[in-house]
Amino acid sequence: MPVSIDDRMDTIMPKTRNFFGSDAEPASALPASRLAYGIEDAADAVGLSRSRLYELIAAGEIGACKVGKRTIIPAAELTAFLDRHRVERLPSRRVTAALPTQQKPRT
């Protein structure tokens, strides 16, 4: 019986666990040992668009390296960026009605 390409890939590249704990194919998961990311992979990793990532690089928020024509971002830069923008506690989703303001009578 012939072996499928999927069976061969499973032996070569074992499945990894994604953020939610379920199995994911290796092609969709970024390896944890990666030192740097290209713009597209970095944008996917932090959940931003390529354009926004370029804006952050231009503003000095994220440090990037140029290797020839290629722009790469060290994984440590992405981690540091996320740490700087960490929120201690997200605001409550509970909406409270605004109290009407008291107006002073005109004299």
Backbone as JSON Lines, residues from 0, in Angstrom:
{"i":0,"aa":"M","n":[0.85,-1.18,0.0],"ca":[0.0,0.0,0.0],"c":[0.89,1.24,0.0]}
{"i":1,"aa":"P","n":[0.66,2.17,-0.93],"ca":[1.51,3.36,-0.99],"c":[1.25,4.29,0.21]}
{"i":2,"aa":"V","n":[2.3,4.98,0.61],"ca":[2.22,5.92,1.73],"c":[1.92,7.31,1.17]}
{"i":3,"aa":"S","n":[0.93,7.99,1.77],"ca":[0.56,9.32,1.28],"c":[1.6,10.35,1.72]}
{"i":4,"aa":"I","n":[1.58,11.47,1.04],"ca":[2.51,12.56,1.39],"c":[2.22,13.07,2.8]}
{"i":5,"aa":"D","n":[0.95,13.08,3.21],"ca":[0.6,13.52,4.56],"c":[1.21,12.62,5.62]}
{"i":6,"aa":"D","n":[1.19,11.31,5.38],"ca":[1.78,10.38,6.33],"c":[3.29,10.58,6.42]}
{"i":7,"aa":"R","n":[3.93,10.82,5.27],"ca":[5.37,11.06,5.28],"c":[5.7,12.36,6.01]}
{"i":8,"aa":"M","n":[4.9,13.4,5.8],"ca":[5.15,14.69,6.45],"c":[4.95,14.58,7.96]}
{"i":9,"aa":"D","n":[4.01,13.77,8.41],"ca":[3.79,13.6,9.84],"c":[5.01,12.98,10.52]}
{"i":10,"aa":"T","n":[5.71,12.1,9.82],"ca":[6.9,11.51,10.42],"c":[8.08,12.46,10.36]}
{"i":11,"aa":"I","n":[8.13,13.29,9.31],"ca":[9.24,14.24,9.17],"c":[9.03,15.46,10.05]}
{"i":12,"aa":"M","n":[7.82,16.02,10.01],"ca":[7.5,17.24,10.75],"c":[6.32,16.97,11.67]}
{"i":13,"aa":"P","n":[6.56,16.65,12.94],"ca":[5.45,16.35,13.83],"c":[4.57,17.57,14.04]}
{"i":14,"aa":"K","n":[3.3,17.31,14.33],"ca":[2.36,18.4,14.56],"c":[2.74,19.16,15.82]}
{"i":15,"aa":"T","n":[2.41,20.45,15.82],"ca":[2.67,21.3,16.99],"c":[1.36,21.69,17.63]}
{"i":16,"aa":"R","n":[1.42,22.24,18.82],"ca":[0.22,22.69,19.52],"c":[0.07,24.18,19.28]}
{"i":17,"aa":"N","n":[-1.15,24.62,18.95],"ca":[-1.33,26.05,18.76],"c":[-1.72,26.71,20.08]}
{"i":18,"aa":"F","n":[-2.02,28.01,20.04],"ca":[-2.3,28.79,21.25],"c":[-3.45,28.19,22.07]}
{"i":19,"aa":"F","n":[-4.45,27.64,21.4],"ca":[-5.62,27.12,22.1],"c":[-5.47,25.67,22.51]}
{"i":20,"aa":"G","n":[-4.32,25.08,22.25],"ca":[-4.05,23.73,22.72],"c":[-4.42,22.63,21.75]}
{"i":21,"aa":"S","n":[-5.03,22.95,20.6],"ca":[-5.39,21.91,19.66],"c":[-4.24,21.69,18.68]}
{"i":22,"aa":"D","n":[-4.27,20.56,17.99],"ca":[-3.21,20.26,17.03],"c":[-3.32,21.17,15.82]}
{"i":23,"aa":"A","n":[-2.19,21.61,15.32],"ca":[-2.14,22.46,14.14],"c":[-1.07,21.92,13.21]}
{"i":24,"aa":"E","n":[-1.23,22.15,11.93],"ca":[-0.23,21.73,10.97],"c":[1.0,22.62,11.12]}
{"i":25,"aa":"P","n":[2.2,22.09,10.97],"ca":[3.42,22.87,11.14],"c":[3.52,24.06,10.19]}
{"i":26,"aa":"A","n":[2.94,23.98,9.0],"ca":[3.03,25.08,8.05],"c":[2.34,26.33,8.57]}
{"i":27,"aa":"S","n":[1.3,26.17,9.41],"ca":[0.56,27.33,9.9],"c":[1.12,27.84,11.23]}
{"i":28,"aa":"A","n":[2.04,27.11,11.83],"ca":[2.59,27.52,13.12],"c":[4.01,28.03,12.92]}
{"i":29,"aa":"L","n":[4.34,29.1,13.63],"ca":[5.7,29.62,13.56],"c":[6.54,28.94,14.62]}
{"i":30,"aa":"P","n":[7.71,28.46,14.28],"ca":[8.54,27.77,15.26],"c":[8.99,28.72,16.37]}
{"i":31,"aa":"A","n":[9.03,28.22,17.6],"ca":[9.39,29.03,18.75],"c":[10.88,29.38,18.74]}
{"i":32,"aa":"S","n":[11.69,28.59,18.07],"ca":[13.13,28.82,18.09],"c":[13.59,29.78,17.0]}
{"i":33,"aa":"R","n":[12.69,30.39,16.3],"ca":[13.03,31.31,15.21],"c":[13.62,32.59,15.77]}
{"i":34,"aa":"L","n":[14.71,33.06,15.21],"ca":[15.39,34.26,15.7],"c":[14.8,35.54,15.13]}
{"i":35,"aa":"A","n":[14.32,35.49,13.88],"ca":[13.8,36.69,13.23],"c":[12.69,36.3,12.25]}
{"i":36,"aa":"Y","n":[11.86,37.29,11.91],"ca":[10.73,37.08,11.01],"c":[10.78,38.08,9.87]}
{"i":37,"aa":"G","n":[10.33,37.67,8.71],"ca":[10.11,38.6,7.62],"c":[8.88,39.44,7.96]}
{"i":38,"aa":"I","n":[8.63,40.48,7.17],"ca":[7.53,41.39,7.46],"c":[6.19,40.65,7.51]}
{"i":39,"aa":"E","n":[5.92,39.82,6.54],"ca":[4.64,39.11,6.47],"c":[4.45,38.2,7.69]}
{"i":40,"aa":"D","n":[5.48,37.42,8.02],"ca":[5.38,36.51,9.17],"c":[5.29,37.28,10.49]}
{"i":41,"aa":"A","n":[6.02,38.39,10.6],"ca":[5.97,39.2,11.82],"c":[4.59,39.81,11.99]}
{"i":42,"aa":"A","n":[4.02,40.3,10.91],"ca":[2.68,40.88,10.97],"c":[1.66,39.83,11.41]}
{"i":43,"aa":"D","n":[1.77,38.63,10.86],"ca":[0.88,37.54,11.26],"c":[1.1,37.16,12.73]}
{"i":44,"aa":"A","n":[2.35,37.15,13.16],"ca":[2.67,36.72,14.52],"c":[2.07,37.66,15.57]}
{"i":45,"aa":"V","n":[2.07,38.97,15.3],"ca":[1.54,39.91,16.29],"c":[0.13,40.38,15.96]}
{"i":46,"aa":"G","n":[-0.42,39.95,14.84],"ca":[-1.8,40.28,14.51],"c":[-1.99,41.7,13.98]}
{"i":47,"aa":"L","n":[-0.99,42.21,13.29],"ca":[-1.08,43.54,12.7],"c":[-0.94,43.42,11.19]}
{"i":48,"aa":"S","n":[-1.3,44.49,10.49],"ca":[-1.12,44.49,9.04],"c":[0.33,44.81,8.7]}
{"i":49,"aa":"R","n":[0.72,44.5,7.48],"ca":[2.07,44.83,7.03],"c":[2.29,46.33,7.06]}
{"i":50,"aa":"S","n":[1.28,47.09,6.64],"ca":[1.39,48.55,6.62],"c":[1.62,49.11,8.02]}
{"i":51,"aa":"R","n":[0.86,48.6,8.98],"ca":[1.0,49.08,10.36],"c":[2.39,48.71,10.9]}
{"i":52,"aa":"L","n":[2.88,47.54,10.55],"ca":[4.2,47.12,10.99],"c":[5.28,48.06,10.43]}
{"i":53,"aa":"Y","n":[5.16,48.42,9.15],"ca":[6.11,49.37,8.56],"c":[6.02,50.73,9.26]}
{"i":54,"aa":"E","n":[4.81,51.16,9.63],"ca":[4.65,52.43,10.36],"c":[5.35,52.38,11.71]}
{"i":55,"aa":"L","n":[5.22,51.26,12.41],"ca":[5.86,51.1,13.72],"c":[7.38,51.08,13.59]}
{"i":56,"aa":"I","n":[7.89,50.48,12.52],"ca":[9.34,50.47,12.28],"c":[9.81,51.9,12.02]}
{"i":57,"aa":"A","n":[9.09,52.63,11.18],"ca":[9.46,54.02,10.85],"c":[9.42,54.91,12.09]}
{"i":58,"aa":"A","n":[8.49,54.65,13.0],"ca":[8.36,55.45,14.22],"c":[9.36,55.04,15.29]}
{"i":59,"aa":"G","n":[10.11,53.97,15.07],"ca":[11.09,53.51,16.04],"c":[10.51,52.64,17.14]}
{"i":60,"aa":"E","n":[9.26,52.23,17.0],"ca":[8.61,51.37,18.0],"c":[9.14,49.94,17.94]}
{"i":61,"aa":"I","n":[9.49,49.5,16.73],"ca":[10.0,48.14,16.51],"c":[11.29,48.27,15.72]}
{"i":62,"aa":"G","n":[12.35,47.63,16.2],"ca":[13.63,47.64,15.51],"c":[13.66,46.57,14.43]}
{"i":63,"aa":"A","n":[14.17,46.91,13.28],"ca":[14.25,45.97,12.17],"c":[15.68,45.93,11.63]}
{"i":64,"aa":"C","n":[15.98,44.88,10.9],"ca":[17.29,44.71,10.27],"c":[17.09,44.58,8.77]}
{"i":65,"aa":"K","n":[18.03,45.11,8.01],"ca":[18.0,44.94,6.56],"c":[19.1,43.96,6.18]}
{"i":66,"aa":"V","n":[18.74,42.94,5.44],"ca":[19.69,41.98,4.91],"c":[19.47,41.98,3.41]}
{"i":67,"aa":"G","n":[20.33,42.7,2.71],"ca":[20.1,42.92,1.28],"c":[18.85,43.77,1.13]}
{"i":68,"aa":"K","n":[17.91,43.3,0.34],"ca":[16.64,44.01,0.16],"c":[15.59,43.59,1.18]}
{"i":69,"aa":"R","n":[15.88,42.56,1.91],"ca":[14.91,41.98,2.83],"c":[14.94,42.67,4.19]}
{"i":70,"aa":"T","n":[13.75,42.96,4.72],"ca":[13.61,43.52,6.06],"c":[13.19,42.39,6.99]}
{"i":71,"aa":"I","n":[13.96,42.19,8.06],"ca":[13.6,41.18,9.04],"c":[13.52,41.82,10.42]}
{"i":72,"aa":"I","n":[12.72,41.23,11.27],"ca":[12.51,41.75,12.61],"c":[12.88,40.66,13.61]}
{"i":73,"aa":"P","n":[13.82,40.94,14.5],"ca":[14.18,39.95,15.52],"c":[12.98,39.6,16.4]}
{"i":74,"aa":"A","n":[12.86,38.34,16.76],"ca":[11.75,37.89,17.61],"c":[11.75,38.66,18.93]}
{"i":75,"aa":"A","n":[12.93,39.0,19.44],"ca":[13.01,39.75,20.7],"c":[12.37,41.13,20.57]}
{"i":76,"aa":"E","n":[12.47,41.75,19.39],"ca":[11.85,43.05,19.16],"c":[10.32,42.95,19.23]}
{"i":77,"aa":"L","n":[9.78,41.89,18.63],"ca":[8.33,41.69,18.67],"c":[7.85,41.45,20.09]}
{"i":78,"aa":"T","n":[8.61,40.64,20.84],"ca":[8.25,40.36,22.23],"c":[8.33,41.62,23.07]}
{"i":79,"aa":"A","n":[9.37,42.42,22.89],"ca":[9.53,43.66,23.64],"c":[8.41,44.64,23.3]}
{"i":80,"aa":"F","n":[8.04,44.72,22.03],"ca":[6.94,45.6,21.62],"c":[5.64,45.21,22.32]}
{"i":81,"aa":"L","n":[5.35,43.92,22.32],"ca":[4.12,43.45,22.98],"c":[4.18,43.7,24.49]}
{"i":82,"aa":"D","n":[5.33,43.52,25.1],"ca":[5.47,43.78,26.54],"c":[5.24,45.26,26.87]}
{"i":83,"aa":"R","n":[5.72,46.15,26.0],"ca":[5.53,47.58,26.23],"c":[4.07,47.99,26.11]}
{"i":84,"aa":"H","n":[3.29,47.24,25.35],"ca":[1.89,47.58,25.13],"c":[0.93,46.68,25.9]}
{"i":85,"aa":"R","n":[1.47,46.01,26.89],"ca":[0.64,45.12,27.71],"c":[-0.34,45.94,28.54]}
{"i":86,"aa":"V","n":[-1.56,45.47,28.65],"ca":[-2.59,46.12,29.45],"c":[-2.73,45.35,30.75]}
{"i":87,"aa":"E","n":[-2.67,46.05,31.86],"ca":[-2.79,45.39,33.17],"c":[-4.15,44.72,33.32]}
{"i":88,"aa":"R","n":[-5.18,45.46,33.02],"ca":[-6.53,44.9,33.15],"c":[-7.38,45.55,32.08]}
{"i":89,"aa":"L","n":[-8.07,44.74,31.32],"ca":[-8.92,45.28,30.28],"c":[-10.13,45.96,30.92]}
{"i":90,"aa":"P","n":[-10.59,47.05,30.35],"ca":[-11.76,47.71,30.91],"c":[-12.97,46.8,30.84]}
{"i":91,"aa":"S","n":[-13.86,46.99,31.79],"ca":[-15.07,46.17,31.85],"c":[-15.94,46.45,30.64]}
{"i":92,"aa":"R","n":[-16.6,45.43,30.17],"ca":[-17.51,45.59,29.03],"c":[-18.87,46.11,29.5]}
{"i":93,"aa":"R","n":[-19.06,46.21,30.77],"ca":[-20.33,46.67,31.3],"c":[-20.5,48.15,31.0]}
{"i":94,"aa":"V","n":[-21.59,48.49,30.38],"ca":[-21.86,49.87,30.01],"c":[-22.78,50.47,31.06]}
{"i":95,"aa":"T","n":[-22.37,51.62,31.57],"ca":[-23.21,52.3,32.54],"c":[-23.8,53.54,31.89]}
{"i":96,"aa":"A","n":[-25.0,53.85,32.25],"ca":[-25.67,55.01,31.68],"c":[-25.02,56.27,32.24]}
{"i":97,"aa":"A","n":[-24.8,57.22,31.38],"ca":[-24.2,58.49,31.81],"c":[-25.27,59.32,32.51]}
{"i":98,"aa":"L","n":[-24.89,59.92,33.61],"ca":[-25.82,60.78,34.33],"c":[-25.96,62.1,33.6]}
{"i":99,"aa":"P","n":[-27.18,62.64,33.53],"ca":[-27.34,63.92,32.87],"c":[-26.63,65.02,33.64]}
{"i":100,"aa":"T","n":[-26.06,65.95,32.93],"ca":[-25.34,67.03,33.6],"c":[-26.34,68.1,34.05]}
{"i":101,"aa":"Q","n":[-26.04,68.69,35.17],"ca":[-26.86,69.75,35.71],"c":[-26.49,71.05,35.01]}
{"i":102,"aa":"Q","n":[-27.46,71.71,34.46],"ca":[-27.21,73.0,33.84],"c":[-27.61,74.12,34.79]}
{"i":103,"aa":"K","n":[-26.78,75.12,34.85],"ca":[-27.1,76.27,35.71],"c":[-28.09,77.16,34.99]}
{"i":104,"aa":"P","n":[-29.06,77.68,35.74],"ca":[-30.02,78.6,35.1],"c":[-29.34,79.89,34.68]}
{"i":105,"aa":"R","n":[-29.76,80.41,33.55],"ca":[-29.19,81.67,33.07],"c":[-29.74,82.83,33.88]}
{"i":106,"aa":"T","n":[-28.9,83.76,34.17],"ca":[-29.36,84.95,34.93],"c":[-29.31,86.19,34.11]}
